[in-house]
């Protein structure tokens, strides 16, 4: 079964396809001629995910889904949250975002954080939301070279390594995006069986 994923991010595409498995084939907006930046200017993860999915659905008229992910840091009142990708500016540079995060956490004892992903699916014209989250801690020194975004400074609870030190399979098994995609997959398999 083919389904459109509203992303231009190859890392996200790889992660989500790995969790989806072989029963589904992801199609990108680029493959359907949607090469422009998909708007995401809402103030919540749910709002952004829905905005992107609705935009793609209007452009392509086919089943699709979009996600939005945020890192929510307790000592920063939930920041960067919905602004995680552009925390240090519109250039969306991970190194700058991490540097700003560590600067704002400097001297703070509370390092609790969580990653949260919301997926908005439009399936047969109906809208559905799925969420995944993982609790953890922010460390001071970048560790690991896998993954992307804030992965080198995020250690999930119950682990001693960052997401960036884990293999893709290890990370997908416990990550916020992996959990949200697992909920999406369960829904799609269930509905696919009913069709």
Secondary structure, DSSP 8 states (H G I E B T S, - for coil): -EEEE----HHHHHHHHHHH-TT-EEEETGGGT--S------SSHHHHHHHHHHHHHHHH-S-EEEEEEEEEEGGGTT-EETTGGGTT-TT--HHHHHHHHHHHHTT-S--EEEEEEEEEEEETTEEEEEEEEEEEEE-SS---SSS-GGGGGEEETT-SSBGGGS-HHHHHHHSHHHHHHHHHHHHHHHHHHH-
